[in-house]
Amino acid sequence: MKNNSMNAPKILPWIARKAGISDELALKLWRRALSEAEYLAGKAEGSEYWTLAVERFLWIVDDEVGTPAAYSLTPAPRLSWMWRQQTRMSLLSLMAAQNTYSYWQNAWGKMYREKKAA
């Protein structure tokens, strides 16, 4: 297994600050997320693996932060929604591109069939 902790996302310190944890703890949680993602994906490469790693990391950070103390002024934000929203947005653009491709493919096919029939 190669060492993927060196490929920690550049946003890791920002997430650590937003969650109120240290950078060291964030890196430790990232390594744990990589391990869990590898177990779930069955491999340590590919888009499915990295998607799982980021999702697991955000869930682990959310669990680590837990319920804020009663004296806390502002609760730490739940961050997993951000990743899910970004994933949905990127899938929408891919679906639009796929639908456009299918439309043009059907239009060209219909035009070709009509021309061939004439």
Secondary structure, DSSP 8 states (H G I E B T S, - for coil): ---GGGG--TTHHHHHHHHT--HHHHHHHHHHHHHHHHHHHSSS-SHHHHHHHHHHHHHHHHHHH-S--TT-SS-----HHHHHHHHHHHHHHHHHHHHHHHHHHHHHHHHHHHHHH-
